[in-house]
Structure formats: C-alpha cells, structure tokens
Amino acid sequence: MKYYLVAGEASGDLHGANLMKALKLEDNETVFRYFGGDKMQAEGGDLVKHYADMAFMGFTEVVLNLRTIFKNLKKCKEDILSWAPDVLILIDFPGFNLKIAEFAKEHNIKVCYYISPKIWAWNQKRVLKIKKVVDHMFCILPFEVDFYKEWGMHVDYVGNPLLDEQAAFFPDLDFISNNALTNQKIIALLPGSRKQEIERLLPVMLSITDQFPDYQFAIAAAPTFDESYYHQFIGDKKISLLFNNTYNLLHHAHTAIVASGTATLETALFKVPQVVVYRGGTISIAIARMLVKIKFISLVNLIVNKKIVTELIQEDCNTKKVTDELQKIVEGAGRITMLKNYDELLLLMGKPGASEKTAKLIYQYSSTK
C-alpha cells in the first residue's frame, strides 16, 4: 500500500521512522512518501519537506511565520492529492496535521493519527473535530483512552514509542574516548531541536557550568544546526558538542538539564535525574497560562500525575534557580528520591512494542474497505 506520513518536528521524525520500519514488516508492498526528517529518510521512500522548515514554537512564533506555514500546508495538500495514498498517517504536530486531516477527509482519503494532540490540556472541544476528520486515533498515554471515551470516541492505546527506541539502542563502548570526554561525571544539556528554544534555553544552561567544576558538560546538539551555530553560545567554555548521540549521552550522563518536551521522558527512561526548563515568548506564555488547564508541563510529571521532576518555567528559568535545583539532584536525598519515582513511571509506561502494534492496526484498518 501507499503510505503518506506527515511529521513536523524531531520527535515525529523519530516515531515516524520506527513506524515505517514496522509497517515494512506488516506489508511487503509498502511505498512511502512524507514530510519528515533524516530518520524517516533512512527508512526509504521520498522526503518531500524536512521538518526543520516547519517547526515553529509558541503562539507568537506561529503568527510571525504564517506565510511559511500556509505555504507548507498548500504544498502538503497538493502533494497528497497528486500522489493519492491508500492511507494518510499524521504524527502529532496538531496545528498543521488537523488541517491536513480535514482536507484528506474531504477527498475520501483514510486518516490515521499516531500520537494524539494534547487536547486534554486545553480547548477540549477540539475532540469533536477529531471525531469528524480522523478515522483511527492511536494514543501513547494511558489516560488519553478514558478522555476520548468521555467524548464518545474509541481510540487505540498502543504504548509509548520511546520504549521501542530505547530497546533498540546499543551503547557505543567507545563513546567517551571517541568524543574526547574525560572520566568526570557528565551533566547533559538538552536544549531542544528548535531554533527558538535553543536560543532561549541554552544560554541559561551554560550560565551554570562554573558552579559545577567537578563535572563536565555536554550538549545534545540538533542535527539541523552546525557547530558554528552552537559555538556562538558556548564561546570559550570547555563544553562537548555531540551530534546524533543523545542516547549515548544519556546512557553515560549523571544528571541533566532538559528542555520541556519529549526529551524529558527520554531522560527519565534512562534514569538520569533532571531539571526541566522552558522559556517561551512573553505573549505566547501569557496566552498559554490563560488557556492551558494542566498542573505540569513535563511528560514525566503528567504521566505519573505528580511532581517527580522540577519544572522551571519562564522567569523561574534563571541561573540561580537552575543551579539550586541541579545541586539537589547531583548527589544526596533529592537524587535518590527522583530515581525511586522513576521506577513508578517505568511501571506505568509498560513494555516496548508501540510501533509494531500501531503498524498492525494501521495495516488492518487500511486493508478494510
């Protein structure tokens, strides 16, 4: 069958690649075309648009880049219609993908949505639109099943795809020597993959390094940027810059400072104590605080429904508070407590297999006329 996938950011590229791999095992006649990234491209098929040209963060940033967004939407719609896939697979990225879903339904294209939009966080009535334009929803957070049920929609819970990625990971035995790292304990810095978040978070992360002289720092760098981009922030600090090596970094890390997003959950799965940070545009944050109705922003805290990791948001994301919170978890009781709470998280997450289960269901549903 012909599968058209749309992923608009780094995490979607990762999950899309794993799903493509699983679909090839289910269907020996797979043909792929997609909006995605390097990981999806490695699985074959045709990359139409790279996510690096699509990901805009926050309300203000979206408004400022509306022309580019509309251009990408137009290109995606035209390409889907021209290629005529058997099934459209939308991966997260709701602001863009729900518009594509609506367009696809208008043209009688079957729509599968992998990784539900976080409609439980704000404007829950969006589920009414989802019921109209999405044929099959595949959720990766257990509580989402009950949420959709309350709105009269059946969804499939498939587990979390990050477990698949972690299970497939094999550590590089020469990671330390190959990257000129020392025997000092590593504090990993994960500032995100989008330009806006890197520029807002990385300077704060780097501002605390002098407070931890007995540790070495390493940045998980996004492959969409080059070394010169990061060195404008690093300056003359002795900081390791690691591209395409996030899991090896987390495997060896002692502690981490992490941008809110998928990376917080990845860090927890590797049982690395962390401080979660987030900064958005002033207007974007003000709007979000009025609209968003959830207690936490990190996936770690949301899944367990209690505070496991400290979240430093906006004005709290500063040198002093990041330093203070990091000191609590590099050693001592705070570190022990967080590691114990991670065990509770891992039990709730379950076992790997989300990609395989989703692929089986997509093939099953799409084969049914």
C-alpha positions in Angstrom: 0.0 0.0 0.0 0.9 3.6 -0.4 1.5 5.4 2.9 1.8 9.2 3.2 3.2 10.4 6.5 3.4 13.9 8.0 5.8 14.6 10.9 6.7 18.2 11.7 9.4 18.0 14.3 12.3 15.9 15.5 10.3 13.6 17.8 7.8 13.0 15.0 10.7 12.1 12.7 11.9 9.5 15.2 8.4 7.9 15.7 7.7 8.1 12.0 10.9 6.2 11.2 10.1 3.4 13.8 6.6 3.2 12.4 7.8 2.9 8.8 10.2 0.1 9.9 7.3 -1.8 11.5 5.0 -1.2 8.5 7.5 -2.8 6.2 7.3 -6.0 8.3 3.5 -6.0 8.0 3.2 -5.0 4.4 5.8 -6.2 1.9 4.4 -3.8 -0.7 4.9 -0.6 1.3 5.6 2.7 -0.6 6.3 5.8 1.5 6.2 9.5 0.8 6.4 12.0 3.6 7.0 15.3 5.4 9.7 14.3 7.9 13.4 14.2 8.6 16.6 12.3 8.4 15.5 9.3 10.4 12.4 8.7 8.2 14.5 9.2 5.1 16.8 6.4 6.2 13.9 4.1 6.0 13.3 4.8 2.3 10.7 6.4 0.3 10.5 10.1 -0.8 11.1 13.0 1.6 9.0 16.0 0.3 9.7 18.5 3.1 12.1 18.4 6.0 10.7 19.2 9.4 13.4 21.8 10.0 11.4 24.1 7.7 8.2 23.6 9.6 8.6 23.7 13.4 7.6 27.0 15.0 7.2 27.3 18.7 4.6 29.2 20.6 1.6 31.4 19.6 3.7 34.5 18.7 6.2 32.5 16.5 3.3 30.9 14.7 1.8 34.2 13.9 5.1 35.6 12.7 5.6 32.6 10.3 2.1 32.3 9.0 3.2 32.8 5.4 5.6 29.9 5.6 3.0 27.7 7.4 0.4 28.4 4.8 2.9 27.7 2.0 3.8 24.3 3.6 0.1 23.4 4.1 -0.6 24.2 0.4 2.3 22.1 -0.7 1.3 19.2 1.5 -2.3 19.2 0.3 -1.3 19.3 -3.3 1.2 16.6 -2.9 -1.1 14.3 -1.1 -3.8 14.8 -3.7 -1.4 14.2 -6.6 0.1 11.1 -5.0 -3.2 9.6 -3.9 -2.1 7.4 -1.0 -4.1 4.5 0.4 -3.8 5.9 3.9 -2.5 9.2 5.4 -0.6 8.8 8.7 -0.4 12.0 10.7 2.1 12.1 13.6 1.5 14.6 16.4 2.0 18.2 15.2 -1.7 19.1 15.6 -1.8 22.7 14.4 -0.7 21.6 11.0 -1.9 18.0 10.9 -5.5 18.6 11.9 -5.9 20.9 8.9 -4.4 18.2 6.7 -6.8 15.6 8.2 -9.7 17.8 7.3 -8.5 18.2 3.8 -7.9 14.4 3.4 -11.4 13.6 4.6 -12.9 16.0 2.1 -11.1 13.9 -0.6 -12.1 10.5 0.9 -8.5 9.6 2.0 -8.3 7.3 5.1 -6.8 9.2 8.0 -4.8 7.5 10.8 -3.4 9.8 13.6 -0.5 8.5 15.6 0.2 10.3 18.9 -2.8 12.2 19.9 -2.9 16.0 20.1 -2.8 17.1 23.7 -6.5 18.2 23.6 -6.9 17.2 27.2 -4.6 20.2 28.1 -6.7 23.0 26.6 -9.7 23.6 24.3 -11.1 20.0 24.8 -13.9 20.6 22.4 -11.4 20.0 19.6 -12.2 16.4 20.0 -15.4 17.0 18.2 -13.5 18.0 15.1 -11.1 15.0 15.5 -14.1 12.7 15.6 -15.1 14.0 12.2 -11.8 14.1 10.4 -9.8 11.2 11.9 -10.7 7.6 11.1 -8.4 6.0 13.7 -6.5 7.5 16.6 -3.5 5.8 18.2 -2.6 7.1 21.7 0.6 6.8 23.6 -0.5 8.0 27.0 -2.8 5.7 29.0 -5.1 8.4 30.4 -6.0 9.5 26.9 -8.2 6.5 26.3 -10.6 7.5 29.1 -10.5 11.1 28.0 -11.7 10.2 24.4 -14.2 7.8 25.8 -15.9 10.6 27.7 -16.4 12.3 24.4 -17.8 9.2 22.8 -14.8 8.3 20.6 -13.0 5.0 20.6 -9.2 5.1 20.3 -6.4 2.6 20.5 -3.8 2.7 23.2 -0.6 1.4 21.7 2.0 2.1 24.4 4.8 4.6 24.1 7.2 4.6 21.1 10.1 5.9 23.1 10.3 2.5 24.7 10.8 1.0 21.2 13.7 3.4 20.5 15.3 2.7 23.9 15.0 -1.0 23.4 16.7 -0.8 20.0 19.6 1.3 21.4 23.0 -0.3 21.8 25.6 1.9 23.7 28.8 2.8 21.9 31.5 1.2 24.0 34.0 3.9 22.8 31.7 6.8 23.3 33.9 8.5 25.9 37.1 8.3 24.0 35.6 9.0 20.6 34.2 12.3 21.9 37.2 13.4 23.9 35.3 13.2 27.1 37.0 12.7 30.5 36.3 10.5 33.5 34.5 13.3 35.2 30.7 12.8 35.7 28.7 14.2 32.9 25.9 16.8 33.1 23.9 16.6 29.9 22.4 19.7 28.4 19.4 19.1 26.2 18.2 22.5 24.9 15.8 21.1 22.3 15.8 20.9 18.5 14.1 24.2 17.5 15.9 27.4 17.0 13.6 29.4 19.3 14.0 27.1 22.3 17.8 26.7 21.8 18.3 30.4 21.8 16.2 30.9 24.9 17.4 27.9 26.9 21.0 27.2 26.0 22.4 30.4 27.4 20.8 29.8 30.8 22.0 26.2 30.8 25.6 27.3 30.0 25.5 30.0 32.6 25.6 27.5 35.5 28.6 25.5 34.4 31.1 27.4 36.5 29.1 26.3 39.6 29.9 22.7 39.0 33.7 22.5 38.5 33.9 18.7 39.3 31.6 17.8 36.4 31.9 18.0 32.6 29.1 19.3 30.4 28.0 18.0 27.1 25.3 19.4 24.7 23.0 17.1 22.8 23.1 19.1 19.5 20.3 19.0 16.9 21.5 17.7 13.5 19.7 20.6 11.8 22.3 23.0 13.0 26.1 23.1 12.6 28.9 23.5 15.1 29.3 27.3 14.4 25.7 27.8 15.4 26.3 26.3 18.9 29.7 27.9 19.3 28.1 31.4 19.4 26.6 30.4 22.7 29.5 28.2 24.0 32.2 30.8 23.5 35.4 29.8 25.2 33.8 27.4 27.6 35.1 23.8 27.5 31.8 22.1 26.6 31.5 19.0 24.4 29.1 19.3 21.5 27.6 16.0 20.4 25.5 15.5 17.2 23.3 12.4 16.7 24.4 11.0 20.0 21.7 11.9 22.5 21.0 8.3 23.7 24.7 7.6 24.2 25.0 10.9 26.1 22.0 9.9 28.3 23.4 6.4 28.8 26.6 8.0 30.3 25.1 11.1 31.9 25.0 11.5 35.7 22.4 14.4 35.6 20.7 16.6 33.0 19.1 19.9 32.3 16.3 19.3 29.7 14.0 21.4 27.6 10.4 20.6 28.2 9.2 18.1 25.6 9.8 14.5 24.6 13.3 14.7 25.9 12.2 14.8 29.5 10.6 11.4 29.1 13.6 10.0 27.3 15.9 11.3 30.1 13.7 9.6 32.7 13.7 6.3 30.8 17.5 6.3 31.0 17.1 7.0 34.7 19.0 10.3 34.6 17.9 12.8 37.3 16.9 16.1 35.6 15.8 19.7 35.9 13.2 20.6 33.3 13.3 24.1 31.8 11.1 26.1 29.5 11.0 29.6 28.1 8.6 31.0 25.5 7.8 34.3 24.1 6.1 36.7 26.6 2.8 36.9 24.7 2.8 33.2 24.0 3.3 32.3 27.6 0.6 34.8 28.7 -1.9 33.2 26.3 -0.9 29.7 27.4 -1.3 30.5 31.1 -4.9 31.6 30.3 -5.8 28.6 28.2 -3.8 25.6 29.4 -5.5 23.7 32.3 -2.9 21.2 33.3 -0.8 21.0 36.5 2.5 20.1 34.8 4.3 20.7 31.5 6.7 17.8 31.5 5.6 14.3 30.3 7.3 12.7 33.3 5.0 14.5 35.8 1.9 14.3 33.6 2.1 10.5 33.2 2.5 9.9 37.0 0.2 12.8 37.8 2.5 14.1 40.5 5.7 16.2 40.7 8.7 14.0 40.1 11.0 16.5 38.3 11.3 20.2 39.0 9.9 22.4 36.2 11.4 25.9 35.9 9.2 27.9 33.5 9.7 31.4 32.1 11.0 33.8 34.8 11.9 30.8 37.0 14.3 29.6 34.3 17.3 31.5 35.5 20.9 30.9 36.6 20.2 30.8 40.3 17.2 28.5 40.3 18.7 26.1 37.8 21.8 25.9 39.9 19.9 25.4 43.1 17.7 22.6 41.6 20.6 20.9 40.0 22.6 20.9 43.2 19.7 19.0 44.8 20.0 16.1 42.4 23.6 15.7 41.6 24.0 13.9 45.0 22.0 13.2 48.1 18.4 12.6 49.0 16.9 14.5 46.1 18.7 12.3 43.7 17.6 9.1 45.5 14.0 10.2 45.6 13.9 11.1 41.9 15.4 7.7 40.9 12.8 5.9 43.1 10.0 7.9 41.4 11.3 7.0 38.0 10.6 3.3 38.9 6.9 4.2 39.3 7.0 5.9 35.9 8.5 2.9 34.2 5.8 0.6 35.6 3.1 2.9 34.1 4.9 3.1 30.8 4.8 -0.7 30.2 6.8 -2.6 27.7 8.1 -1.8 24.2 6.1 -2.6 21.0 4.1 0.6 20.3 5.4 0.9 16.7 4.7 -2.8 15.9 1.2 -2.6 17.4 0.4 0.6 15.6 1.6 -0.7 12.3 -0.5 -3.9 12.7 -3.6 -1.8 13.4 -3.0 0.7 10.6 -2.5 -2.2 8.1 -5.6 -4.0 9.4 -7.8 -0.9 9.3 -6.4 0.3 5.9 -6.9 -3.1 4.3 -10.6 -3.0 5.3 -12.6 -1.3 2.7 
